[in-house]
Amino acid sequence: MTIQTTSINEKVQEFLVGLKDMFIDGNWVPAAKGKVYDSINPTTNEVLAKIYEGDEEDVDCAVKAARSAFEGGWKKTAPRERARLLNKLADLMEENLEVITQLDALDYGGTLAVAGGFAQNAVHHVRYYAGWATKLYGDTVELTGGGDIHAYTKREPIGVCGQITSWNFPALGACWKLAAPLAAGNTVVLKPSQQTSLSTLYIGKLVEQAGFPPGVVNIVTGSGGKLGEAITSHPDIDKIGFTGSTVVGKRIMEKASNSLKKITLELGGKSPNIIFADADLDKAVTGAITAILMNTGQVCAAGSRLYVERAVYEEVKERLVEIAESFVLGDPLNPDSQMGPLVSEAQVETVERYIELAKRDGANILTGGKRPEQVELAKGNFYLPTIIEGLDESCQAVYEEIFGPVLCILPFDSIEEVIERANATEYGLASGVWTTNLNTAHKMIESLNAGSVWVNEYYLNDDNIPLTGFKQSGVGSELGLSGIEAYTKVKSVAIKLG
C-alpha cells in the first residue's frame, strides 16, 4: 500500500526548524541550563524538532512572571477585555487550524480526522469560556437570624495556576488548561507533555499575537517528573490542574497538600460500555468500535470493557471483529488512515505486555494482538486493533488501564449482574449504555458509578457538560460552569447597616 500523505503546511515546516524556546513573561527564551530534547514523530520514530528542556529555575522564572502579571493588573482586568482576548485567540487558532492539526498529527500520531476534530473543539472551547468571562457572579444571602445586615458572596480568581497536560490530545488539552483560568482572571504556568509539546508552543505564539499581557500565559517544556515536581511544590502557585495517569495524580495530590493548593485532577479510566439485547446493534457496534479505537485507544474515557448481553454476544463479537480487521492503519497525514500509531515505542511495549498477561490468564485473541506486518508501517509505533475475550474482572487486562487499541469483550446475563461487574473497578470516569428500553436506561444511569453516563452514543462530550471523575478517576470537574468555578474562590461579605 502506498501512503499518500497530505502536503505539510508551510507554516508547519517553518515552525519545525530550529530550537523551540519556552514562553516566559512575554518572551521566547531558552532553558536556563540550555539543555534540549528531541520531539519524536511516532509514525517514523525520526526527530521532528528539538525543544528546550527546562528545570526548577525555569519554572521559578515563569511563576514569578505569572505572579507579577496577576498582581500587576490581570486580576482586575475588565471581564469583557478578558473575553475579547480569548475570542481573539480563538480567531487566530481557527485561522491556523491546519497548522495545529498537522502539528498534532505529526507529534502524537492522531489522524487528520481525529486531530482536526480536537483542534476545532479547542477553538470552540476557548470561545465558550470567553463567554463565561463576563457571566460570573455571586449571590445575595438572606440571614437566618434576620437583622440589618447586607450579606453577599463574590467570586474572585485564585491566582497563579500550574497547569499540566497529557500527550493524547495536545492542542485541546492545552486549551482546557488555559481558557477557564484565564476567563476567571488567573494567570497560568502551562507545562505540556514532554512527548507532545509542539502544538502548545504554537498556541503560545498565537497567545502572544492575540495581545495577552506579558506573564499572563507562560509555557515551560521538559520532563514531566522534574517540571511536574517543581510546579506542584512551588510555594507561589495557588492551583494545580492536571490531566494524566492516576499514579501521577496521586503524587501531585500529595505534593500539593503540603501547601494546601487547590487541585483539579482528570485521571485514568477503565470505562464499561454495555450493550443490551434490545439495542440497535448497528449503532451499538459502531459506537463500541469508536469507543475503543478513536485516537488509537489513547483516551482516558475509552470504552475498553465491553459488556454484551449473552443473547446477542456472538453476533456482536463477529461484527466487531469484522470492522476491526477492516480498519486502515497508516500515516496520520494520509486522509484514508483510520488509525495512526501509538505515541511512542514504550507505549507499544506497554500494550504488548498487557496482551501477554491476557494470554497467560487464558484470553482468546479474536483479532489483532500484534504489530502490523506491512513494511511501510515497520518504522512506526503501530499496533493492530485488538479484541480479546475469555477474561473476567480479576484479570489485569480487564481491570487496569492499557491506553491502547485493546477491547475486552465480556458476556452478561442480567441487568443486576452487569451493574455489579461494571462498577467493580477503582475507576469511575465514563460509561456507555446501549438500549431501546427507557426503564433499562434510567436504571443504568442511576446505578453506574461513573462521572459520565452516555446512552446510545459514546463520547457525548460538550463544553457545557461537566467532565467529572469518580473514585480514582479524578478530583473536581472540567468543562461547563463547574469548570470555571473551579478557578475561582468564593468570598463572603457581611455589612452591618444603620
Secondary structure, 3 states (H helix, E strand, C coil): CCCCCCCCCHHHHHHHCCCECEEECCEEECCCCCCEEEEEECCCCEEEEEEECCCHHHHHHHHHHHHHHHHCCHHHCCHHHHHHHHHHHHHHHHHCHHHHHHHHHHHHCCCHHHHHHHHHHHHHHHHHHHHHCCCCCCCEECCCCCCCEEEEEEEEECCEEEEECCCCCHHHHHHHHHHHHHHCCCEEEEECCCCCCHHHHHHHHHHHHHCCCCCCEEECCCCHHHHHHHHHHCCCCCEEEEECCHHHHHHHHHHHHCCCCEEEEECCCCCEEEECCCCCHHHHHHHHHHHHHHHHHCCCCCCCEEEEEHHHHHHHHHHHHHHHHHCCECCCCCCCCCECCCCCHHHHHHHHHHHHHHHHCCCEEEECCCCCCCHHHCCCCCCCCEEEECCCCCCHHHHCCCCCCEEEEEEECCHHHHHHHHCCCCEECEEEEECCCHHHHHHHHHHCCCCEEEECCCCCCCCCCCEECEECCEECEECHHHHHHCCEEEEEEEEECC
